Amino acid sequence: MRKTFSIALTLLALIGMTPLLGACHTTAGVGEDISAGGHAMTNSAEKHTP
């Protein structure tokens, strides 16, 4: 009984952590997109300054 409970608790913890691990890549991707947008704005401003 105790072993079954331990296995079930471990599986529940792993299933619960799955979205958090997937969010790491999403957050990194958003940071790269924001950075690229900032670089594009900077380059555009430098090109259009008199």
N, CA, C, O and CB atoms as a CASP TS submission, in Angstrom:
PFRMAT TS
TARGET T0000
AUTHOR 0000-0000-0000
METHOD Language model
MODEL 1
PARENT N/A
ATOM      1  N   MET     1       0.831  -1.194   0.000  1.00  0.00           N
ATOM      2  CA  MET     1       0.000   0.000   0.000  1.00  0.00           C
ATOM      3  C   MET     1       0.875   1.256   0.000  1.00  0.00           C
ATOM      4  O   MET     1       0.609   2.206  -0.737  1.00  0.00           O
ATOM      5  CB  MET     1      -0.945  -0.001   1.217  1.00  0.00           C
ATOM      6  N   ARG     2       1.898   1.251   0.816  1.00  0.00           N
ATOM      7  CA  ARG     2       2.761   2.430   0.920  1.00  0.00           C
ATOM      8  C   ARG     2       3.549   2.655  -0.379  1.00  0.00           C
ATOM      9  O   ARG     2       3.755   3.797  -0.789  1.00  0.00           O
ATOM     10  CB  ARG     2       3.731   2.277   2.111  1.00  0.00           C
ATOM     11  N   LYS     3       3.986   1.573  -1.020  1.00  0.00           N
ATOM     12  CA  LYS     3       4.733   1.686  -2.272  1.00  0.00           C
ATOM     13  C   LYS     3       3.840   2.232  -3.382  1.00  0.00           C
ATOM     14  O   LYS     3       4.282   3.060  -4.177  1.00  0.00           O
ATOM     15  CB  LYS     3       5.317   0.321  -2.679  1.00  0.00           C
ATOM     16  N   THR     4       2.617   1.789  -3.443  1.00  0.00           N
ATOM     17  CA  THR     4       1.668   2.261  -4.444  1.00  0.00           C
ATOM     18  C   THR     4       1.399   3.753  -4.261  1.00  0.00           C
ATOM     19  O   THR     4       1.332   4.503  -5.234  1.00  0.00           O
ATOM     20  CB  THR     4       0.353   1.465  -4.360  1.00  0.00           C
ATOM     21  N   PHE     5       1.248   4.171  -3.019  1.00  0.00           N
ATOM     22  CA  PHE     5       1.018   5.586  -2.721  1.00  0.00           C
ATOM     23  C   PHE     5       2.227   6.422  -3.136  1.00  0.00           C
ATOM     24  O   PHE     5       2.071   7.523  -3.664  1.00  0.00           O
ATOM     25  CB  PHE     5       0.721   5.783  -1.219  1.00  0.00           C
ATOM     26  N   SER     6       3.424   5.904  -2.899  1.00  0.00           N
ATOM     27  CA  SER     6       4.643   6.613  -3.252  1.00  0.00           C
ATOM     28  C   SER     6       4.763   6.769  -4.770  1.00  0.00           C
ATOM     29  O   SER     6       5.130   7.838  -5.258  1.00  0.00           O
ATOM     30  CB  SER     6       5.867   5.877  -2.694  1.00  0.00           C
ATOM     31  N   ILE     7       4.461   5.727  -5.499  1.00  0.00           N
ATOM     32  CA  ILE     7       4.515   5.781  -6.964  1.00  0.00           C
ATOM     33  C   ILE     7       3.467   6.759  -7.494  1.00  0.00           C
ATOM     34  O   ILE     7       3.751   7.548  -8.396  1.00  0.00           O
ATOM     35  CB  ILE     7       4.293   4.372  -7.574  1.00  0.00           C
ATOM     36  N   ALA     8       2.280   6.709  -6.945  1.00  0.00           N
ATOM     37  CA  ALA     8       1.213   7.616  -7.383  1.00  0.00           C
ATOM     38  C   ALA     8       1.583   9.066  -7.095  1.00  0.00           C
ATOM     39  O   ALA     8       1.324   9.943  -7.919  1.00  0.00           O
ATOM     40  CB  ALA     8      -0.115   7.264  -6.691  1.00  0.00           C
ATOM     41  N   LEU     9       2.174   9.323  -5.958  1.00  0.00           N
ATOM     42  CA  LEU     9       2.577  10.681  -5.601  1.00  0.00           C
ATOM     43  C   LEU     9       3.691  11.181  -6.525  1.00  0.00           C
ATOM     44  O   LEU     9       3.689  12.344  -6.929  1.00  0.00           O
ATOM     45  CB  LEU     9       3.038  10.733  -4.135  1.00  0.00           C
ATOM     46  N   THR    10       4.625  10.318  -6.854  1.00  0.00           N
ATOM     47  CA  THR    10       5.708  10.679  -7.773  1.00  0.00           C
ATOM     48  C   THR    10       5.162  10.992  -9.162  1.00  0.00           C
ATOM     49  O   THR    10       5.559  11.981  -9.777  1.00  0.00           O
ATOM     50  CB  THR    10       6.742   9.547  -7.856  1.00  0.00           C
ATOM     51  N   LEU    11       4.262  10.158  -9.652  1.00  0.00           N
ATOM     52  CA  LEU    11       3.659  10.410 -10.965  1.00  0.00           C
ATOM     53  C   LEU    11       2.866  11.708 -10.974  1.00  0.00           C
ATOM     54  O   LEU    11       2.922  12.465 -11.942  1.00  0.00           O
ATOM     55  CB  LEU    11       2.754   9.247 -11.367  1.00  0.00           C
ATOM     56  N   LEU    12       2.139  11.963  -9.918  1.00  0.00           N
ATOM     57  CA  LEU    12       1.365  13.198  -9.818  1.00  0.00           C
ATOM     58  C   LEU    12       2.292  14.416  -9.829  1.00  0.00           C
ATOM     59  O   LEU    12       1.988  15.420 -10.473  1.00  0.00           O
ATOM     60  CB  LEU    12       0.503  13.192  -8.540  1.00  0.00           C
ATOM     61  N   ALA    13       3.407  14.332  -9.127  1.00  0.00           N
ATOM     62  CA  ALA    13       4.372  15.437  -9.113  1.00  0.00           C
ATOM     63  C   ALA    13       4.976  15.665 -10.494  1.00  0.00           C
ATOM     64  O   ALA    13       5.126  16.809 -10.922  1.00  0.00           O
ATOM     65  CB  ALA    13       5.484  15.160  -8.097  1.00  0.00           C
ATOM     66  N   LEU    14       5.322  14.588 -11.193  1.00  0.00           N
ATOM     67  CA  LEU    14       5.888  14.729 -12.533  1.00  0.00           C
ATOM     68  C   LEU    14       4.886  15.312 -13.516  1.00  0.00           C
ATOM     69  O   LEU    14       5.238  16.149 -14.347  1.00  0.00           O
ATOM     70  CB  LEU    14       6.376  13.387 -13.038  1.00  0.00           C
ATOM     71  N   ILE    15       3.654  14.876 -13.421  1.00  0.00           N
ATOM     72  CA  ILE    15       2.610  15.415 -14.298  1.00  0.00           C
ATOM     73  C   ILE    15       2.371  16.892 -13.994  1.00  0.00           C
ATOM     74  O   ILE    15       2.139  17.691 -14.901  1.00  0.00           O
ATOM     75  CB  ILE    15       1.297  14.616 -14.136  1.00  0.00           C
ATOM     76  N   GLY    16       2.428  17.242 -12.724  1.00  0.00           N
ATOM     77  CA  GLY    16       2.228  18.640 -12.334  1.00  0.00           C
ATOM     78  C   GLY    16       3.357  19.553 -12.782  1.00  0.00           C
ATOM     79  O   GLY    16       3.130  20.740 -13.016  1.00  0.00           O
ATOM     80  N   MET    17       4.566  19.024 -12.905  1.00  0.00           N
ATOM     81  CA  MET    17       5.719  19.835 -13.300  1.00  0.00           C
ATOM     82  C   MET    17       5.835  19.999 -14.805  1.00  0.00           C
ATOM     83  O   MET    17       6.584  20.863 -15.261  1.00  0.00           O
ATOM     84  CB  MET    17       6.984  19.224 -12.766  1.00  0.00           C
ATOM     85  N   THR    18       5.134  19.215 -15.581  1.00  0.00           N
ATOM     86  CA  THR    18       5.254  19.258 -17.034  1.00  0.00           C
ATOM     87  C   THR    18       4.959  20.643 -17.621  1.00  0.00           C
ATOM     88  O   THR    18       5.746  21.118 -18.440  1.00  0.00           O
ATOM     89  CB  THR    18       4.322  18.242 -17.647  1.00  0.00           C
ATOM     90  N   PRO    19       3.869  21.310 -17.244  1.00  0.00           N
ATOM     91  CA  PRO    19       3.626  22.647 -17.818  1.00  0.00           C
ATOM     92  C   PRO    19       4.702  23.658 -17.432  1.00  0.00           C
ATOM     93  O   PRO    19       5.023  24.555 -18.211  1.00  0.00           O
ATOM     94  CB  PRO    19       2.268  23.165 -17.371  1.00  0.00           C
ATOM     95  N   LEU    20       5.249  23.513 -16.248  1.00  0.00           N
ATOM     96  CA  LEU    20       6.287  24.446 -15.823  1.00  0.00           C
ATOM     97  C   LEU    20       7.549  24.277 -16.656  1.00  0.00           C
ATOM     98  O   LEU    20       8.200  25.263 -17.003  1.00  0.00           O
ATOM     99  CB  LEU    20       6.606  24.251 -14.343  1.00  0.00           C
ATOM    100  N   LEU    21       7.896  23.050 -16.977  1.00  0.00           N
ATOM    101  CA  LEU    21       9.083  22.813 -17.790  1.00  0.00           C
ATOM    102  C   LEU    21       8.876  23.294 -19.220  1.00  0.00           C
ATOM    103  O   LEU    21       9.813  23.789 -19.846  1.00  0.00           O
ATOM    104  CB  LEU    21       9.443  21.332 -17.783  1.00  0.00           C
ATOM    105  N   GLY    22       7.690  23.157 -19.731  1.00  0.00           N
ATOM    106  CA  GLY    22       7.388  23.655 -21.074  1.00  0.00           C
ATOM    107  C   GLY    22       7.383  25.168 -21.136  1.00  0.00           C
ATOM    108  O   GLY    22       7.699  25.746 -22.176  1.00  0.00           O
ATOM    109  N   ALA    23       7.031  25.811 -20.051  1.00  0.00           N
ATOM    110  CA  ALA    23       6.979  27.273 -20.015  1.00  0.00           C
ATOM    111  C   ALA    23       8.359  27.897 -20.096  1.00  0.00           C
ATOM    112  O   ALA    23       8.485  29.047 -20.515  1.00  0.00           O
ATOM    113  CB  ALA    23       6.284  27.741 -18.756  1.00  0.00           C
ATOM    114  N   CYS    24       9.390  27.176 -19.710  1.00  0.00           N
ATOM    115  CA  CYS    24      10.749  27.724 -19.782  1.00  0.00           C
ATOM    116  C   CYS    24      11.108  28.073 -21.217  1.00  0.00           C
ATOM    117  O   CYS    24      11.663  29.142 -21.472  1.00  0.00           O
ATOM    118  CB  CYS    24      11.770  26.724 -19.209  1.00  0.00           C
ATOM    119  N   HIS    25      10.803  27.199 -22.146  1.00  0.00           N
ATOM    120  CA  HIS    25      11.117  27.464 -23.546  1.00  0.00           C
ATOM    121  C   HIS    25      10.250  28.588 -24.097  1.00  0.00           C
ATOM    122  O   HIS    25      10.711  29.387 -24.912  1.00  0.00           O
ATOM    123  CB  HIS    25      10.933  26.199 -24.383  1.00  0.00           C
ATOM    124  N   THR    26       9.025  28.652 -23.666  1.00  0.00           N
ATOM    125  CA  THR    26       8.130  29.706 -24.133  1.00  0.00           C
ATOM    126  C   THR    26       8.621  31.064 -23.655  1.00  0.00           C
ATOM    127  O   THR    26       8.635  32.026 -24.423  1.00  0.00           O
ATOM    128  CB  THR    26       6.693  29.456 -23.648  1.00  0.00           C
ATOM    129  N   THR    27       9.022  31.148 -22.400  1.00  0.00           N
ATOM    130  CA  THR    27       9.511  32.412 -21.845  1.00  0.00           C
ATOM    131  C   THR    27      10.790  32.849 -22.550  1.00  0.00           C
ATOM    132  O   THR    27      10.957  34.032 -22.846  1.00  0.00           O
ATOM    133  CB  THR    27       9.757  32.280 -20.329  1.00  0.00           C
ATOM    134  N   ALA    28      11.677  31.930 -22.816  1.00  0.00           N
ATOM    135  CA  ALA    28      12.912  32.265 -23.519  1.00  0.00           C
ATOM    136  C   ALA    28      12.605  32.764 -24.930  1.00  0.00           C
ATOM    137  O   ALA    28      13.239  33.704 -25.409  1.00  0.00           O
ATOM    138  CB  ALA    28      13.850  31.044 -23.575  1.00  0.00           C
ATOM    139  N   GLY    29      11.646  32.145 -25.587  1.00  0.00           N
ATOM    140  CA  GLY    29      11.265  32.565 -26.932  1.00  0.00           C
ATOM    141  C   GLY    29      10.662  33.955 -26.947  1.00  0.00           C
ATOM    142  O   GLY    29      10.931  34.738 -27.859  1.00  0.00           O
ATOM    143  N   VAL    30       9.854  34.270 -25.955  1.00  0.00           N
ATOM    144  CA  VAL    30       9.259  35.606 -25.872  1.00  0.00           C
ATOM    145  C   VAL    30      10.353  36.642 -25.647  1.00  0.00           C
ATOM    146  O   VAL    30      10.316  37.720 -26.241  1.00  0.00           O
ATOM    147  CB  VAL    30       8.205  35.674 -24.735  1.00  0.00           C
ATOM    148  N   GLY    31      11.321  36.327 -24.800  1.00  0.00           N
ATOM    149  CA  GLY    31      12.427  37.251 -24.554  1.00  0.00           C
ATOM    150  C   GLY    31      13.220  37.525 -25.810  1.00  0.00           C
ATOM    151  O   GLY    31      13.613  38.664 -26.059  1.00  0.00           O
ATOM    152  N   GLU    32      13.461  36.496 -26.608  1.00  0.00           N
ATOM    153  CA  GLU    32      14.183  36.688 -27.867  1.00  0.00           C
ATOM    154  C   GLU    32      13.374  37.532 -28.846  1.00  0.00           C
ATOM    155  O   GLU    32      13.934  38.370 -29.551  1.00  0.00           O
ATOM    156  CB  GLU    32      14.521  35.336 -28.498  1.00  0.00           C
ATOM    157  N   ASP    33      12.062  37.316 -28.894  1.00  0.00           N
ATOM    158  CA  ASP    33      11.207  38.110 -29.792  1.00  0.00           C
ATOM    159  C   ASP    33      11.200  39.577 -29.385  1.00  0.00           C
ATOM    160  O   ASP    33      11.282  40.458 -30.241  1.00  0.00           O
ATOM    161  CB  ASP    33       9.769  37.562 -29.794  1.00  0.00           C
ATOM    162  N   ILE    34      11.105  39.842 -28.105  1.00  0.00           N
ATOM    163  CA  ILE    34      11.105  41.229 -27.622  1.00  0.00           C
ATOM    164  C   ILE    34      12.444  41.884 -27.927  1.00  0.00           C
ATOM    165  O   ILE    34      12.495  43.043 -28.340  1.00  0.00           O
ATOM    166  CB  ILE    34      10.813  41.285 -26.102  1.00  0.00           C
ATOM    167  N   SER    35      13.512  41.151 -27.726  1.00  0.00           N
ATOM    168  CA  SER    35      14.849  41.679 -28.015  1.00  0.00           C
ATOM    169  C   SER    35      14.999  41.998 -29.500  1.00  0.00           C
ATOM    170  O   SER    35      15.537  43.046 -29.858  1.00  0.00           O
ATOM    171  CB  SER    35      15.930  40.674 -27.578  1.00  0.00           C
ATOM    172  N   ALA    36      14.531  41.111 -30.353  1.00  0.00           N
ATOM    173  CA  ALA    36      14.610  41.347 -31.800  1.00  0.00           C
ATOM    174  C   ALA    36      13.786  42.572 -32.189  1.00  0.00           C
ATOM    175  O   ALA    36      14.199  43.352 -33.047  1.00  0.00           O
ATOM    176  CB  ALA    36      14.121  40.106 -32.582  1.00  0.00           C
ATOM    177  N   GLY    37      12.627  42.742 -31.561  1.00  0.00           N
ATOM    178  CA  GLY    37      11.806  43.923 -31.839  1.00  0.00           C
ATOM    179  C   GLY    37      12.508  45.207 -31.419  1.00  0.00           C
ATOM    180  O   GLY    37      12.437  46.220 -32.116  1.00  0.00           O
ATOM    181  N   GLY    38      13.180  45.159 -30.284  1.00  0.00           N
ATOM    182  CA  GLY    38      13.929  46.329 -29.818  1.00  0.00           C
ATOM    183  C   GLY    38      15.073  46.678 -30.752  1.00  0.00           C
ATOM    184  O   GLY    38      15.323  47.853 -31.022  1.00  0.00           O
ATOM    185  N   HIS    39      15.765  45.670 -31.244  1.00  0.00           N
ATOM    186  CA  HIS    39      16.861  45.912 -32.191  1.00  0.00           C
ATOM    187  C   HIS    39      16.317  46.500 -33.493  1.00  0.00           C
ATOM    188  O   HIS    39      16.933  47.395 -34.072  1.00  0.00           O
ATOM    189  CB  HIS    39      17.636  44.599 -32.477  1.00  0.00           C
ATOM    190  N   ALA    40      15.199  46.018 -33.945  1.00  0.00           N
ATOM    191  CA  ALA    40      14.606  46.533 -35.180  1.00  0.00           C
ATOM    192  C   ALA    40      14.211  48.001 -35.015  1.00  0.00           C
ATOM    193  O   ALA    40      14.416  48.806 -35.923  1.00  0.00           O
ATOM    194  CB  ALA    40      13.377  45.690 -35.582  1.00  0.00           C
ATOM    195  N   MET    41      13.653  48.343 -33.871  1.00  0.00           N
ATOM    196  CA  MET    41      13.272  49.745 -33.624  1.00  0.00           C
ATOM    197  C   MET    41      14.505  50.636 -33.560  1.00  0.00           C
ATOM    198  O   MET    41      14.503  51.742 -34.100  1.00  0.00           O
ATOM    199  CB  MET    41      12.466  49.869 -32.315  1.00  0.00           C
ATOM    200  N   THR    42      15.546  50.162 -32.907  1.00  0.00           N
ATOM    201  CA  THR    42      16.787  50.937 -32.808  1.00  0.00           C
ATOM    202  C   THR    42      17.392  51.161 -34.187  1.00  0.00           C
ATOM    203  O   THR    42      17.800  52.275 -34.516  1.00  0.00           O
ATOM    204  CB  THR    42      17.800  50.225 -31.894  1.00  0.00           C
ATOM    205  N   ASN    43      17.450  50.115 -34.985  1.00  0.00           N
ATOM    206  CA  ASN    43      18.011  50.237 -36.335  1.00  0.00           C
ATOM    207  C   ASN    43      17.182  51.184 -37.194  1.00  0.00           C
ATOM    208  O   ASN    43      17.737  51.969 -37.962  1.00  0.00           O
ATOM    209  CB  ASN    43      18.094  48.862 -37.005  1.00  0.00           C
ATOM    210  N   SER    44      15.869  51.118 -37.074  1.00  0.00           N
ATOM    211  CA  SER    44      14.998  51.991 -37.848  1.00  0.00           C
ATOM    212  C   SER    44      15.191  53.452 -37.425  1.00  0.00           C
ATOM    213  O   SER    44      15.229  54.350 -38.266  1.00  0.00           O
ATOM    214  CB  SER    44      13.524  51.569 -37.678  1.00  0.00           C
ATOM    215  N   ALA    45      15.310  53.674 -36.135  1.00  0.00           N
ATOM    216  CA  ALA    45      15.508  55.043 -35.648  1.00  0.00           C
ATOM    217  C   ALA    45      16.846  55.601 -36.114  1.00  0.00           C
ATOM    218  O   ALA    45      16.939  56.780 -36.456  1.00  0.00           O
ATOM    219  CB  ALA    45      15.427  55.085 -34.116  1.00  0.00           C
ATOM    220  N   GLU    46      17.885  54.766 -36.130  1.00  0.00           N
ATOM    221  CA  GLU    46      19.205  55.239 -36.586  1.00  0.00           C
ATOM    222  C   GLU    46      19.201  55.554 -38.074  1.00  0.00           C
ATOM    223  O   GLU    46      19.873  56.489 -38.510  1.00  0.00           O
ATOM    224  CB  GLU    46      20.283  54.191 -36.283  1.00  0.00           C
ATOM    225  N   LYS    47      18.446  54.777 -38.866  1.00  0.00           N
ATOM    226  CA  LYS    47      18.372  55.035 -40.306  1.00  0.00           C
ATOM    227  C   LYS    47      17.614  56.313 -40.628  1.00  0.00           C
ATOM    228  O   LYS    47      17.920  56.983 -41.614  1.00  0.00           O
ATOM    229  CB  LYS    47      17.716  53.869 -41.009  1.00  0.00           C
ATOM    230  N   HIS    48      16.630  56.656 -39.809  1.00  0.00           N
ATOM    231  CA  HIS    48      15.758  57.786 -40.137  1.00  0.00           C
ATOM    232  C   HIS    48      16.107  59.061 -39.394  1.00  0.00           C
ATOM    233  O   HIS    48      15.348  60.028 -39.467  1.00  0.00           O
ATOM    234  CB  HIS    48      14.340  57.427 -39.847  1.00  0.00           C
ATOM    235  N   THR    49      17.205  59.103 -38.695  1.00  0.00           N
ATOM    236  CA  THR    49      17.592  60.346 -38.042  1.00  0.00           C
ATOM    237  C   THR    49      18.366  61.211 -39.028  1.00  0.00           C
ATOM    238  O   THR    49      19.199  60.704 -39.779  1.00  0.00           O
ATOM    239  CB  THR    49      18.436  60.069 -36.772  1.00  0.00           C
ATOM    240  N   PRO    50      18.098  62.497 -39.029  1.00  0.00           N
ATOM    241  CA  PRO    50      18.790  63.382 -39.986  1.00  0.00           C
ATOM    242  C   PRO    50      20.255  63.563 -39.657  1.00  0.00           C
ATOM    243  O   PRO    50      20.964  64.275 -40.367  1.00  0.00           O
ATOM    244  CB  PRO    50      18.120  64.738 -40.025  1.00  0.00           C
TER
END
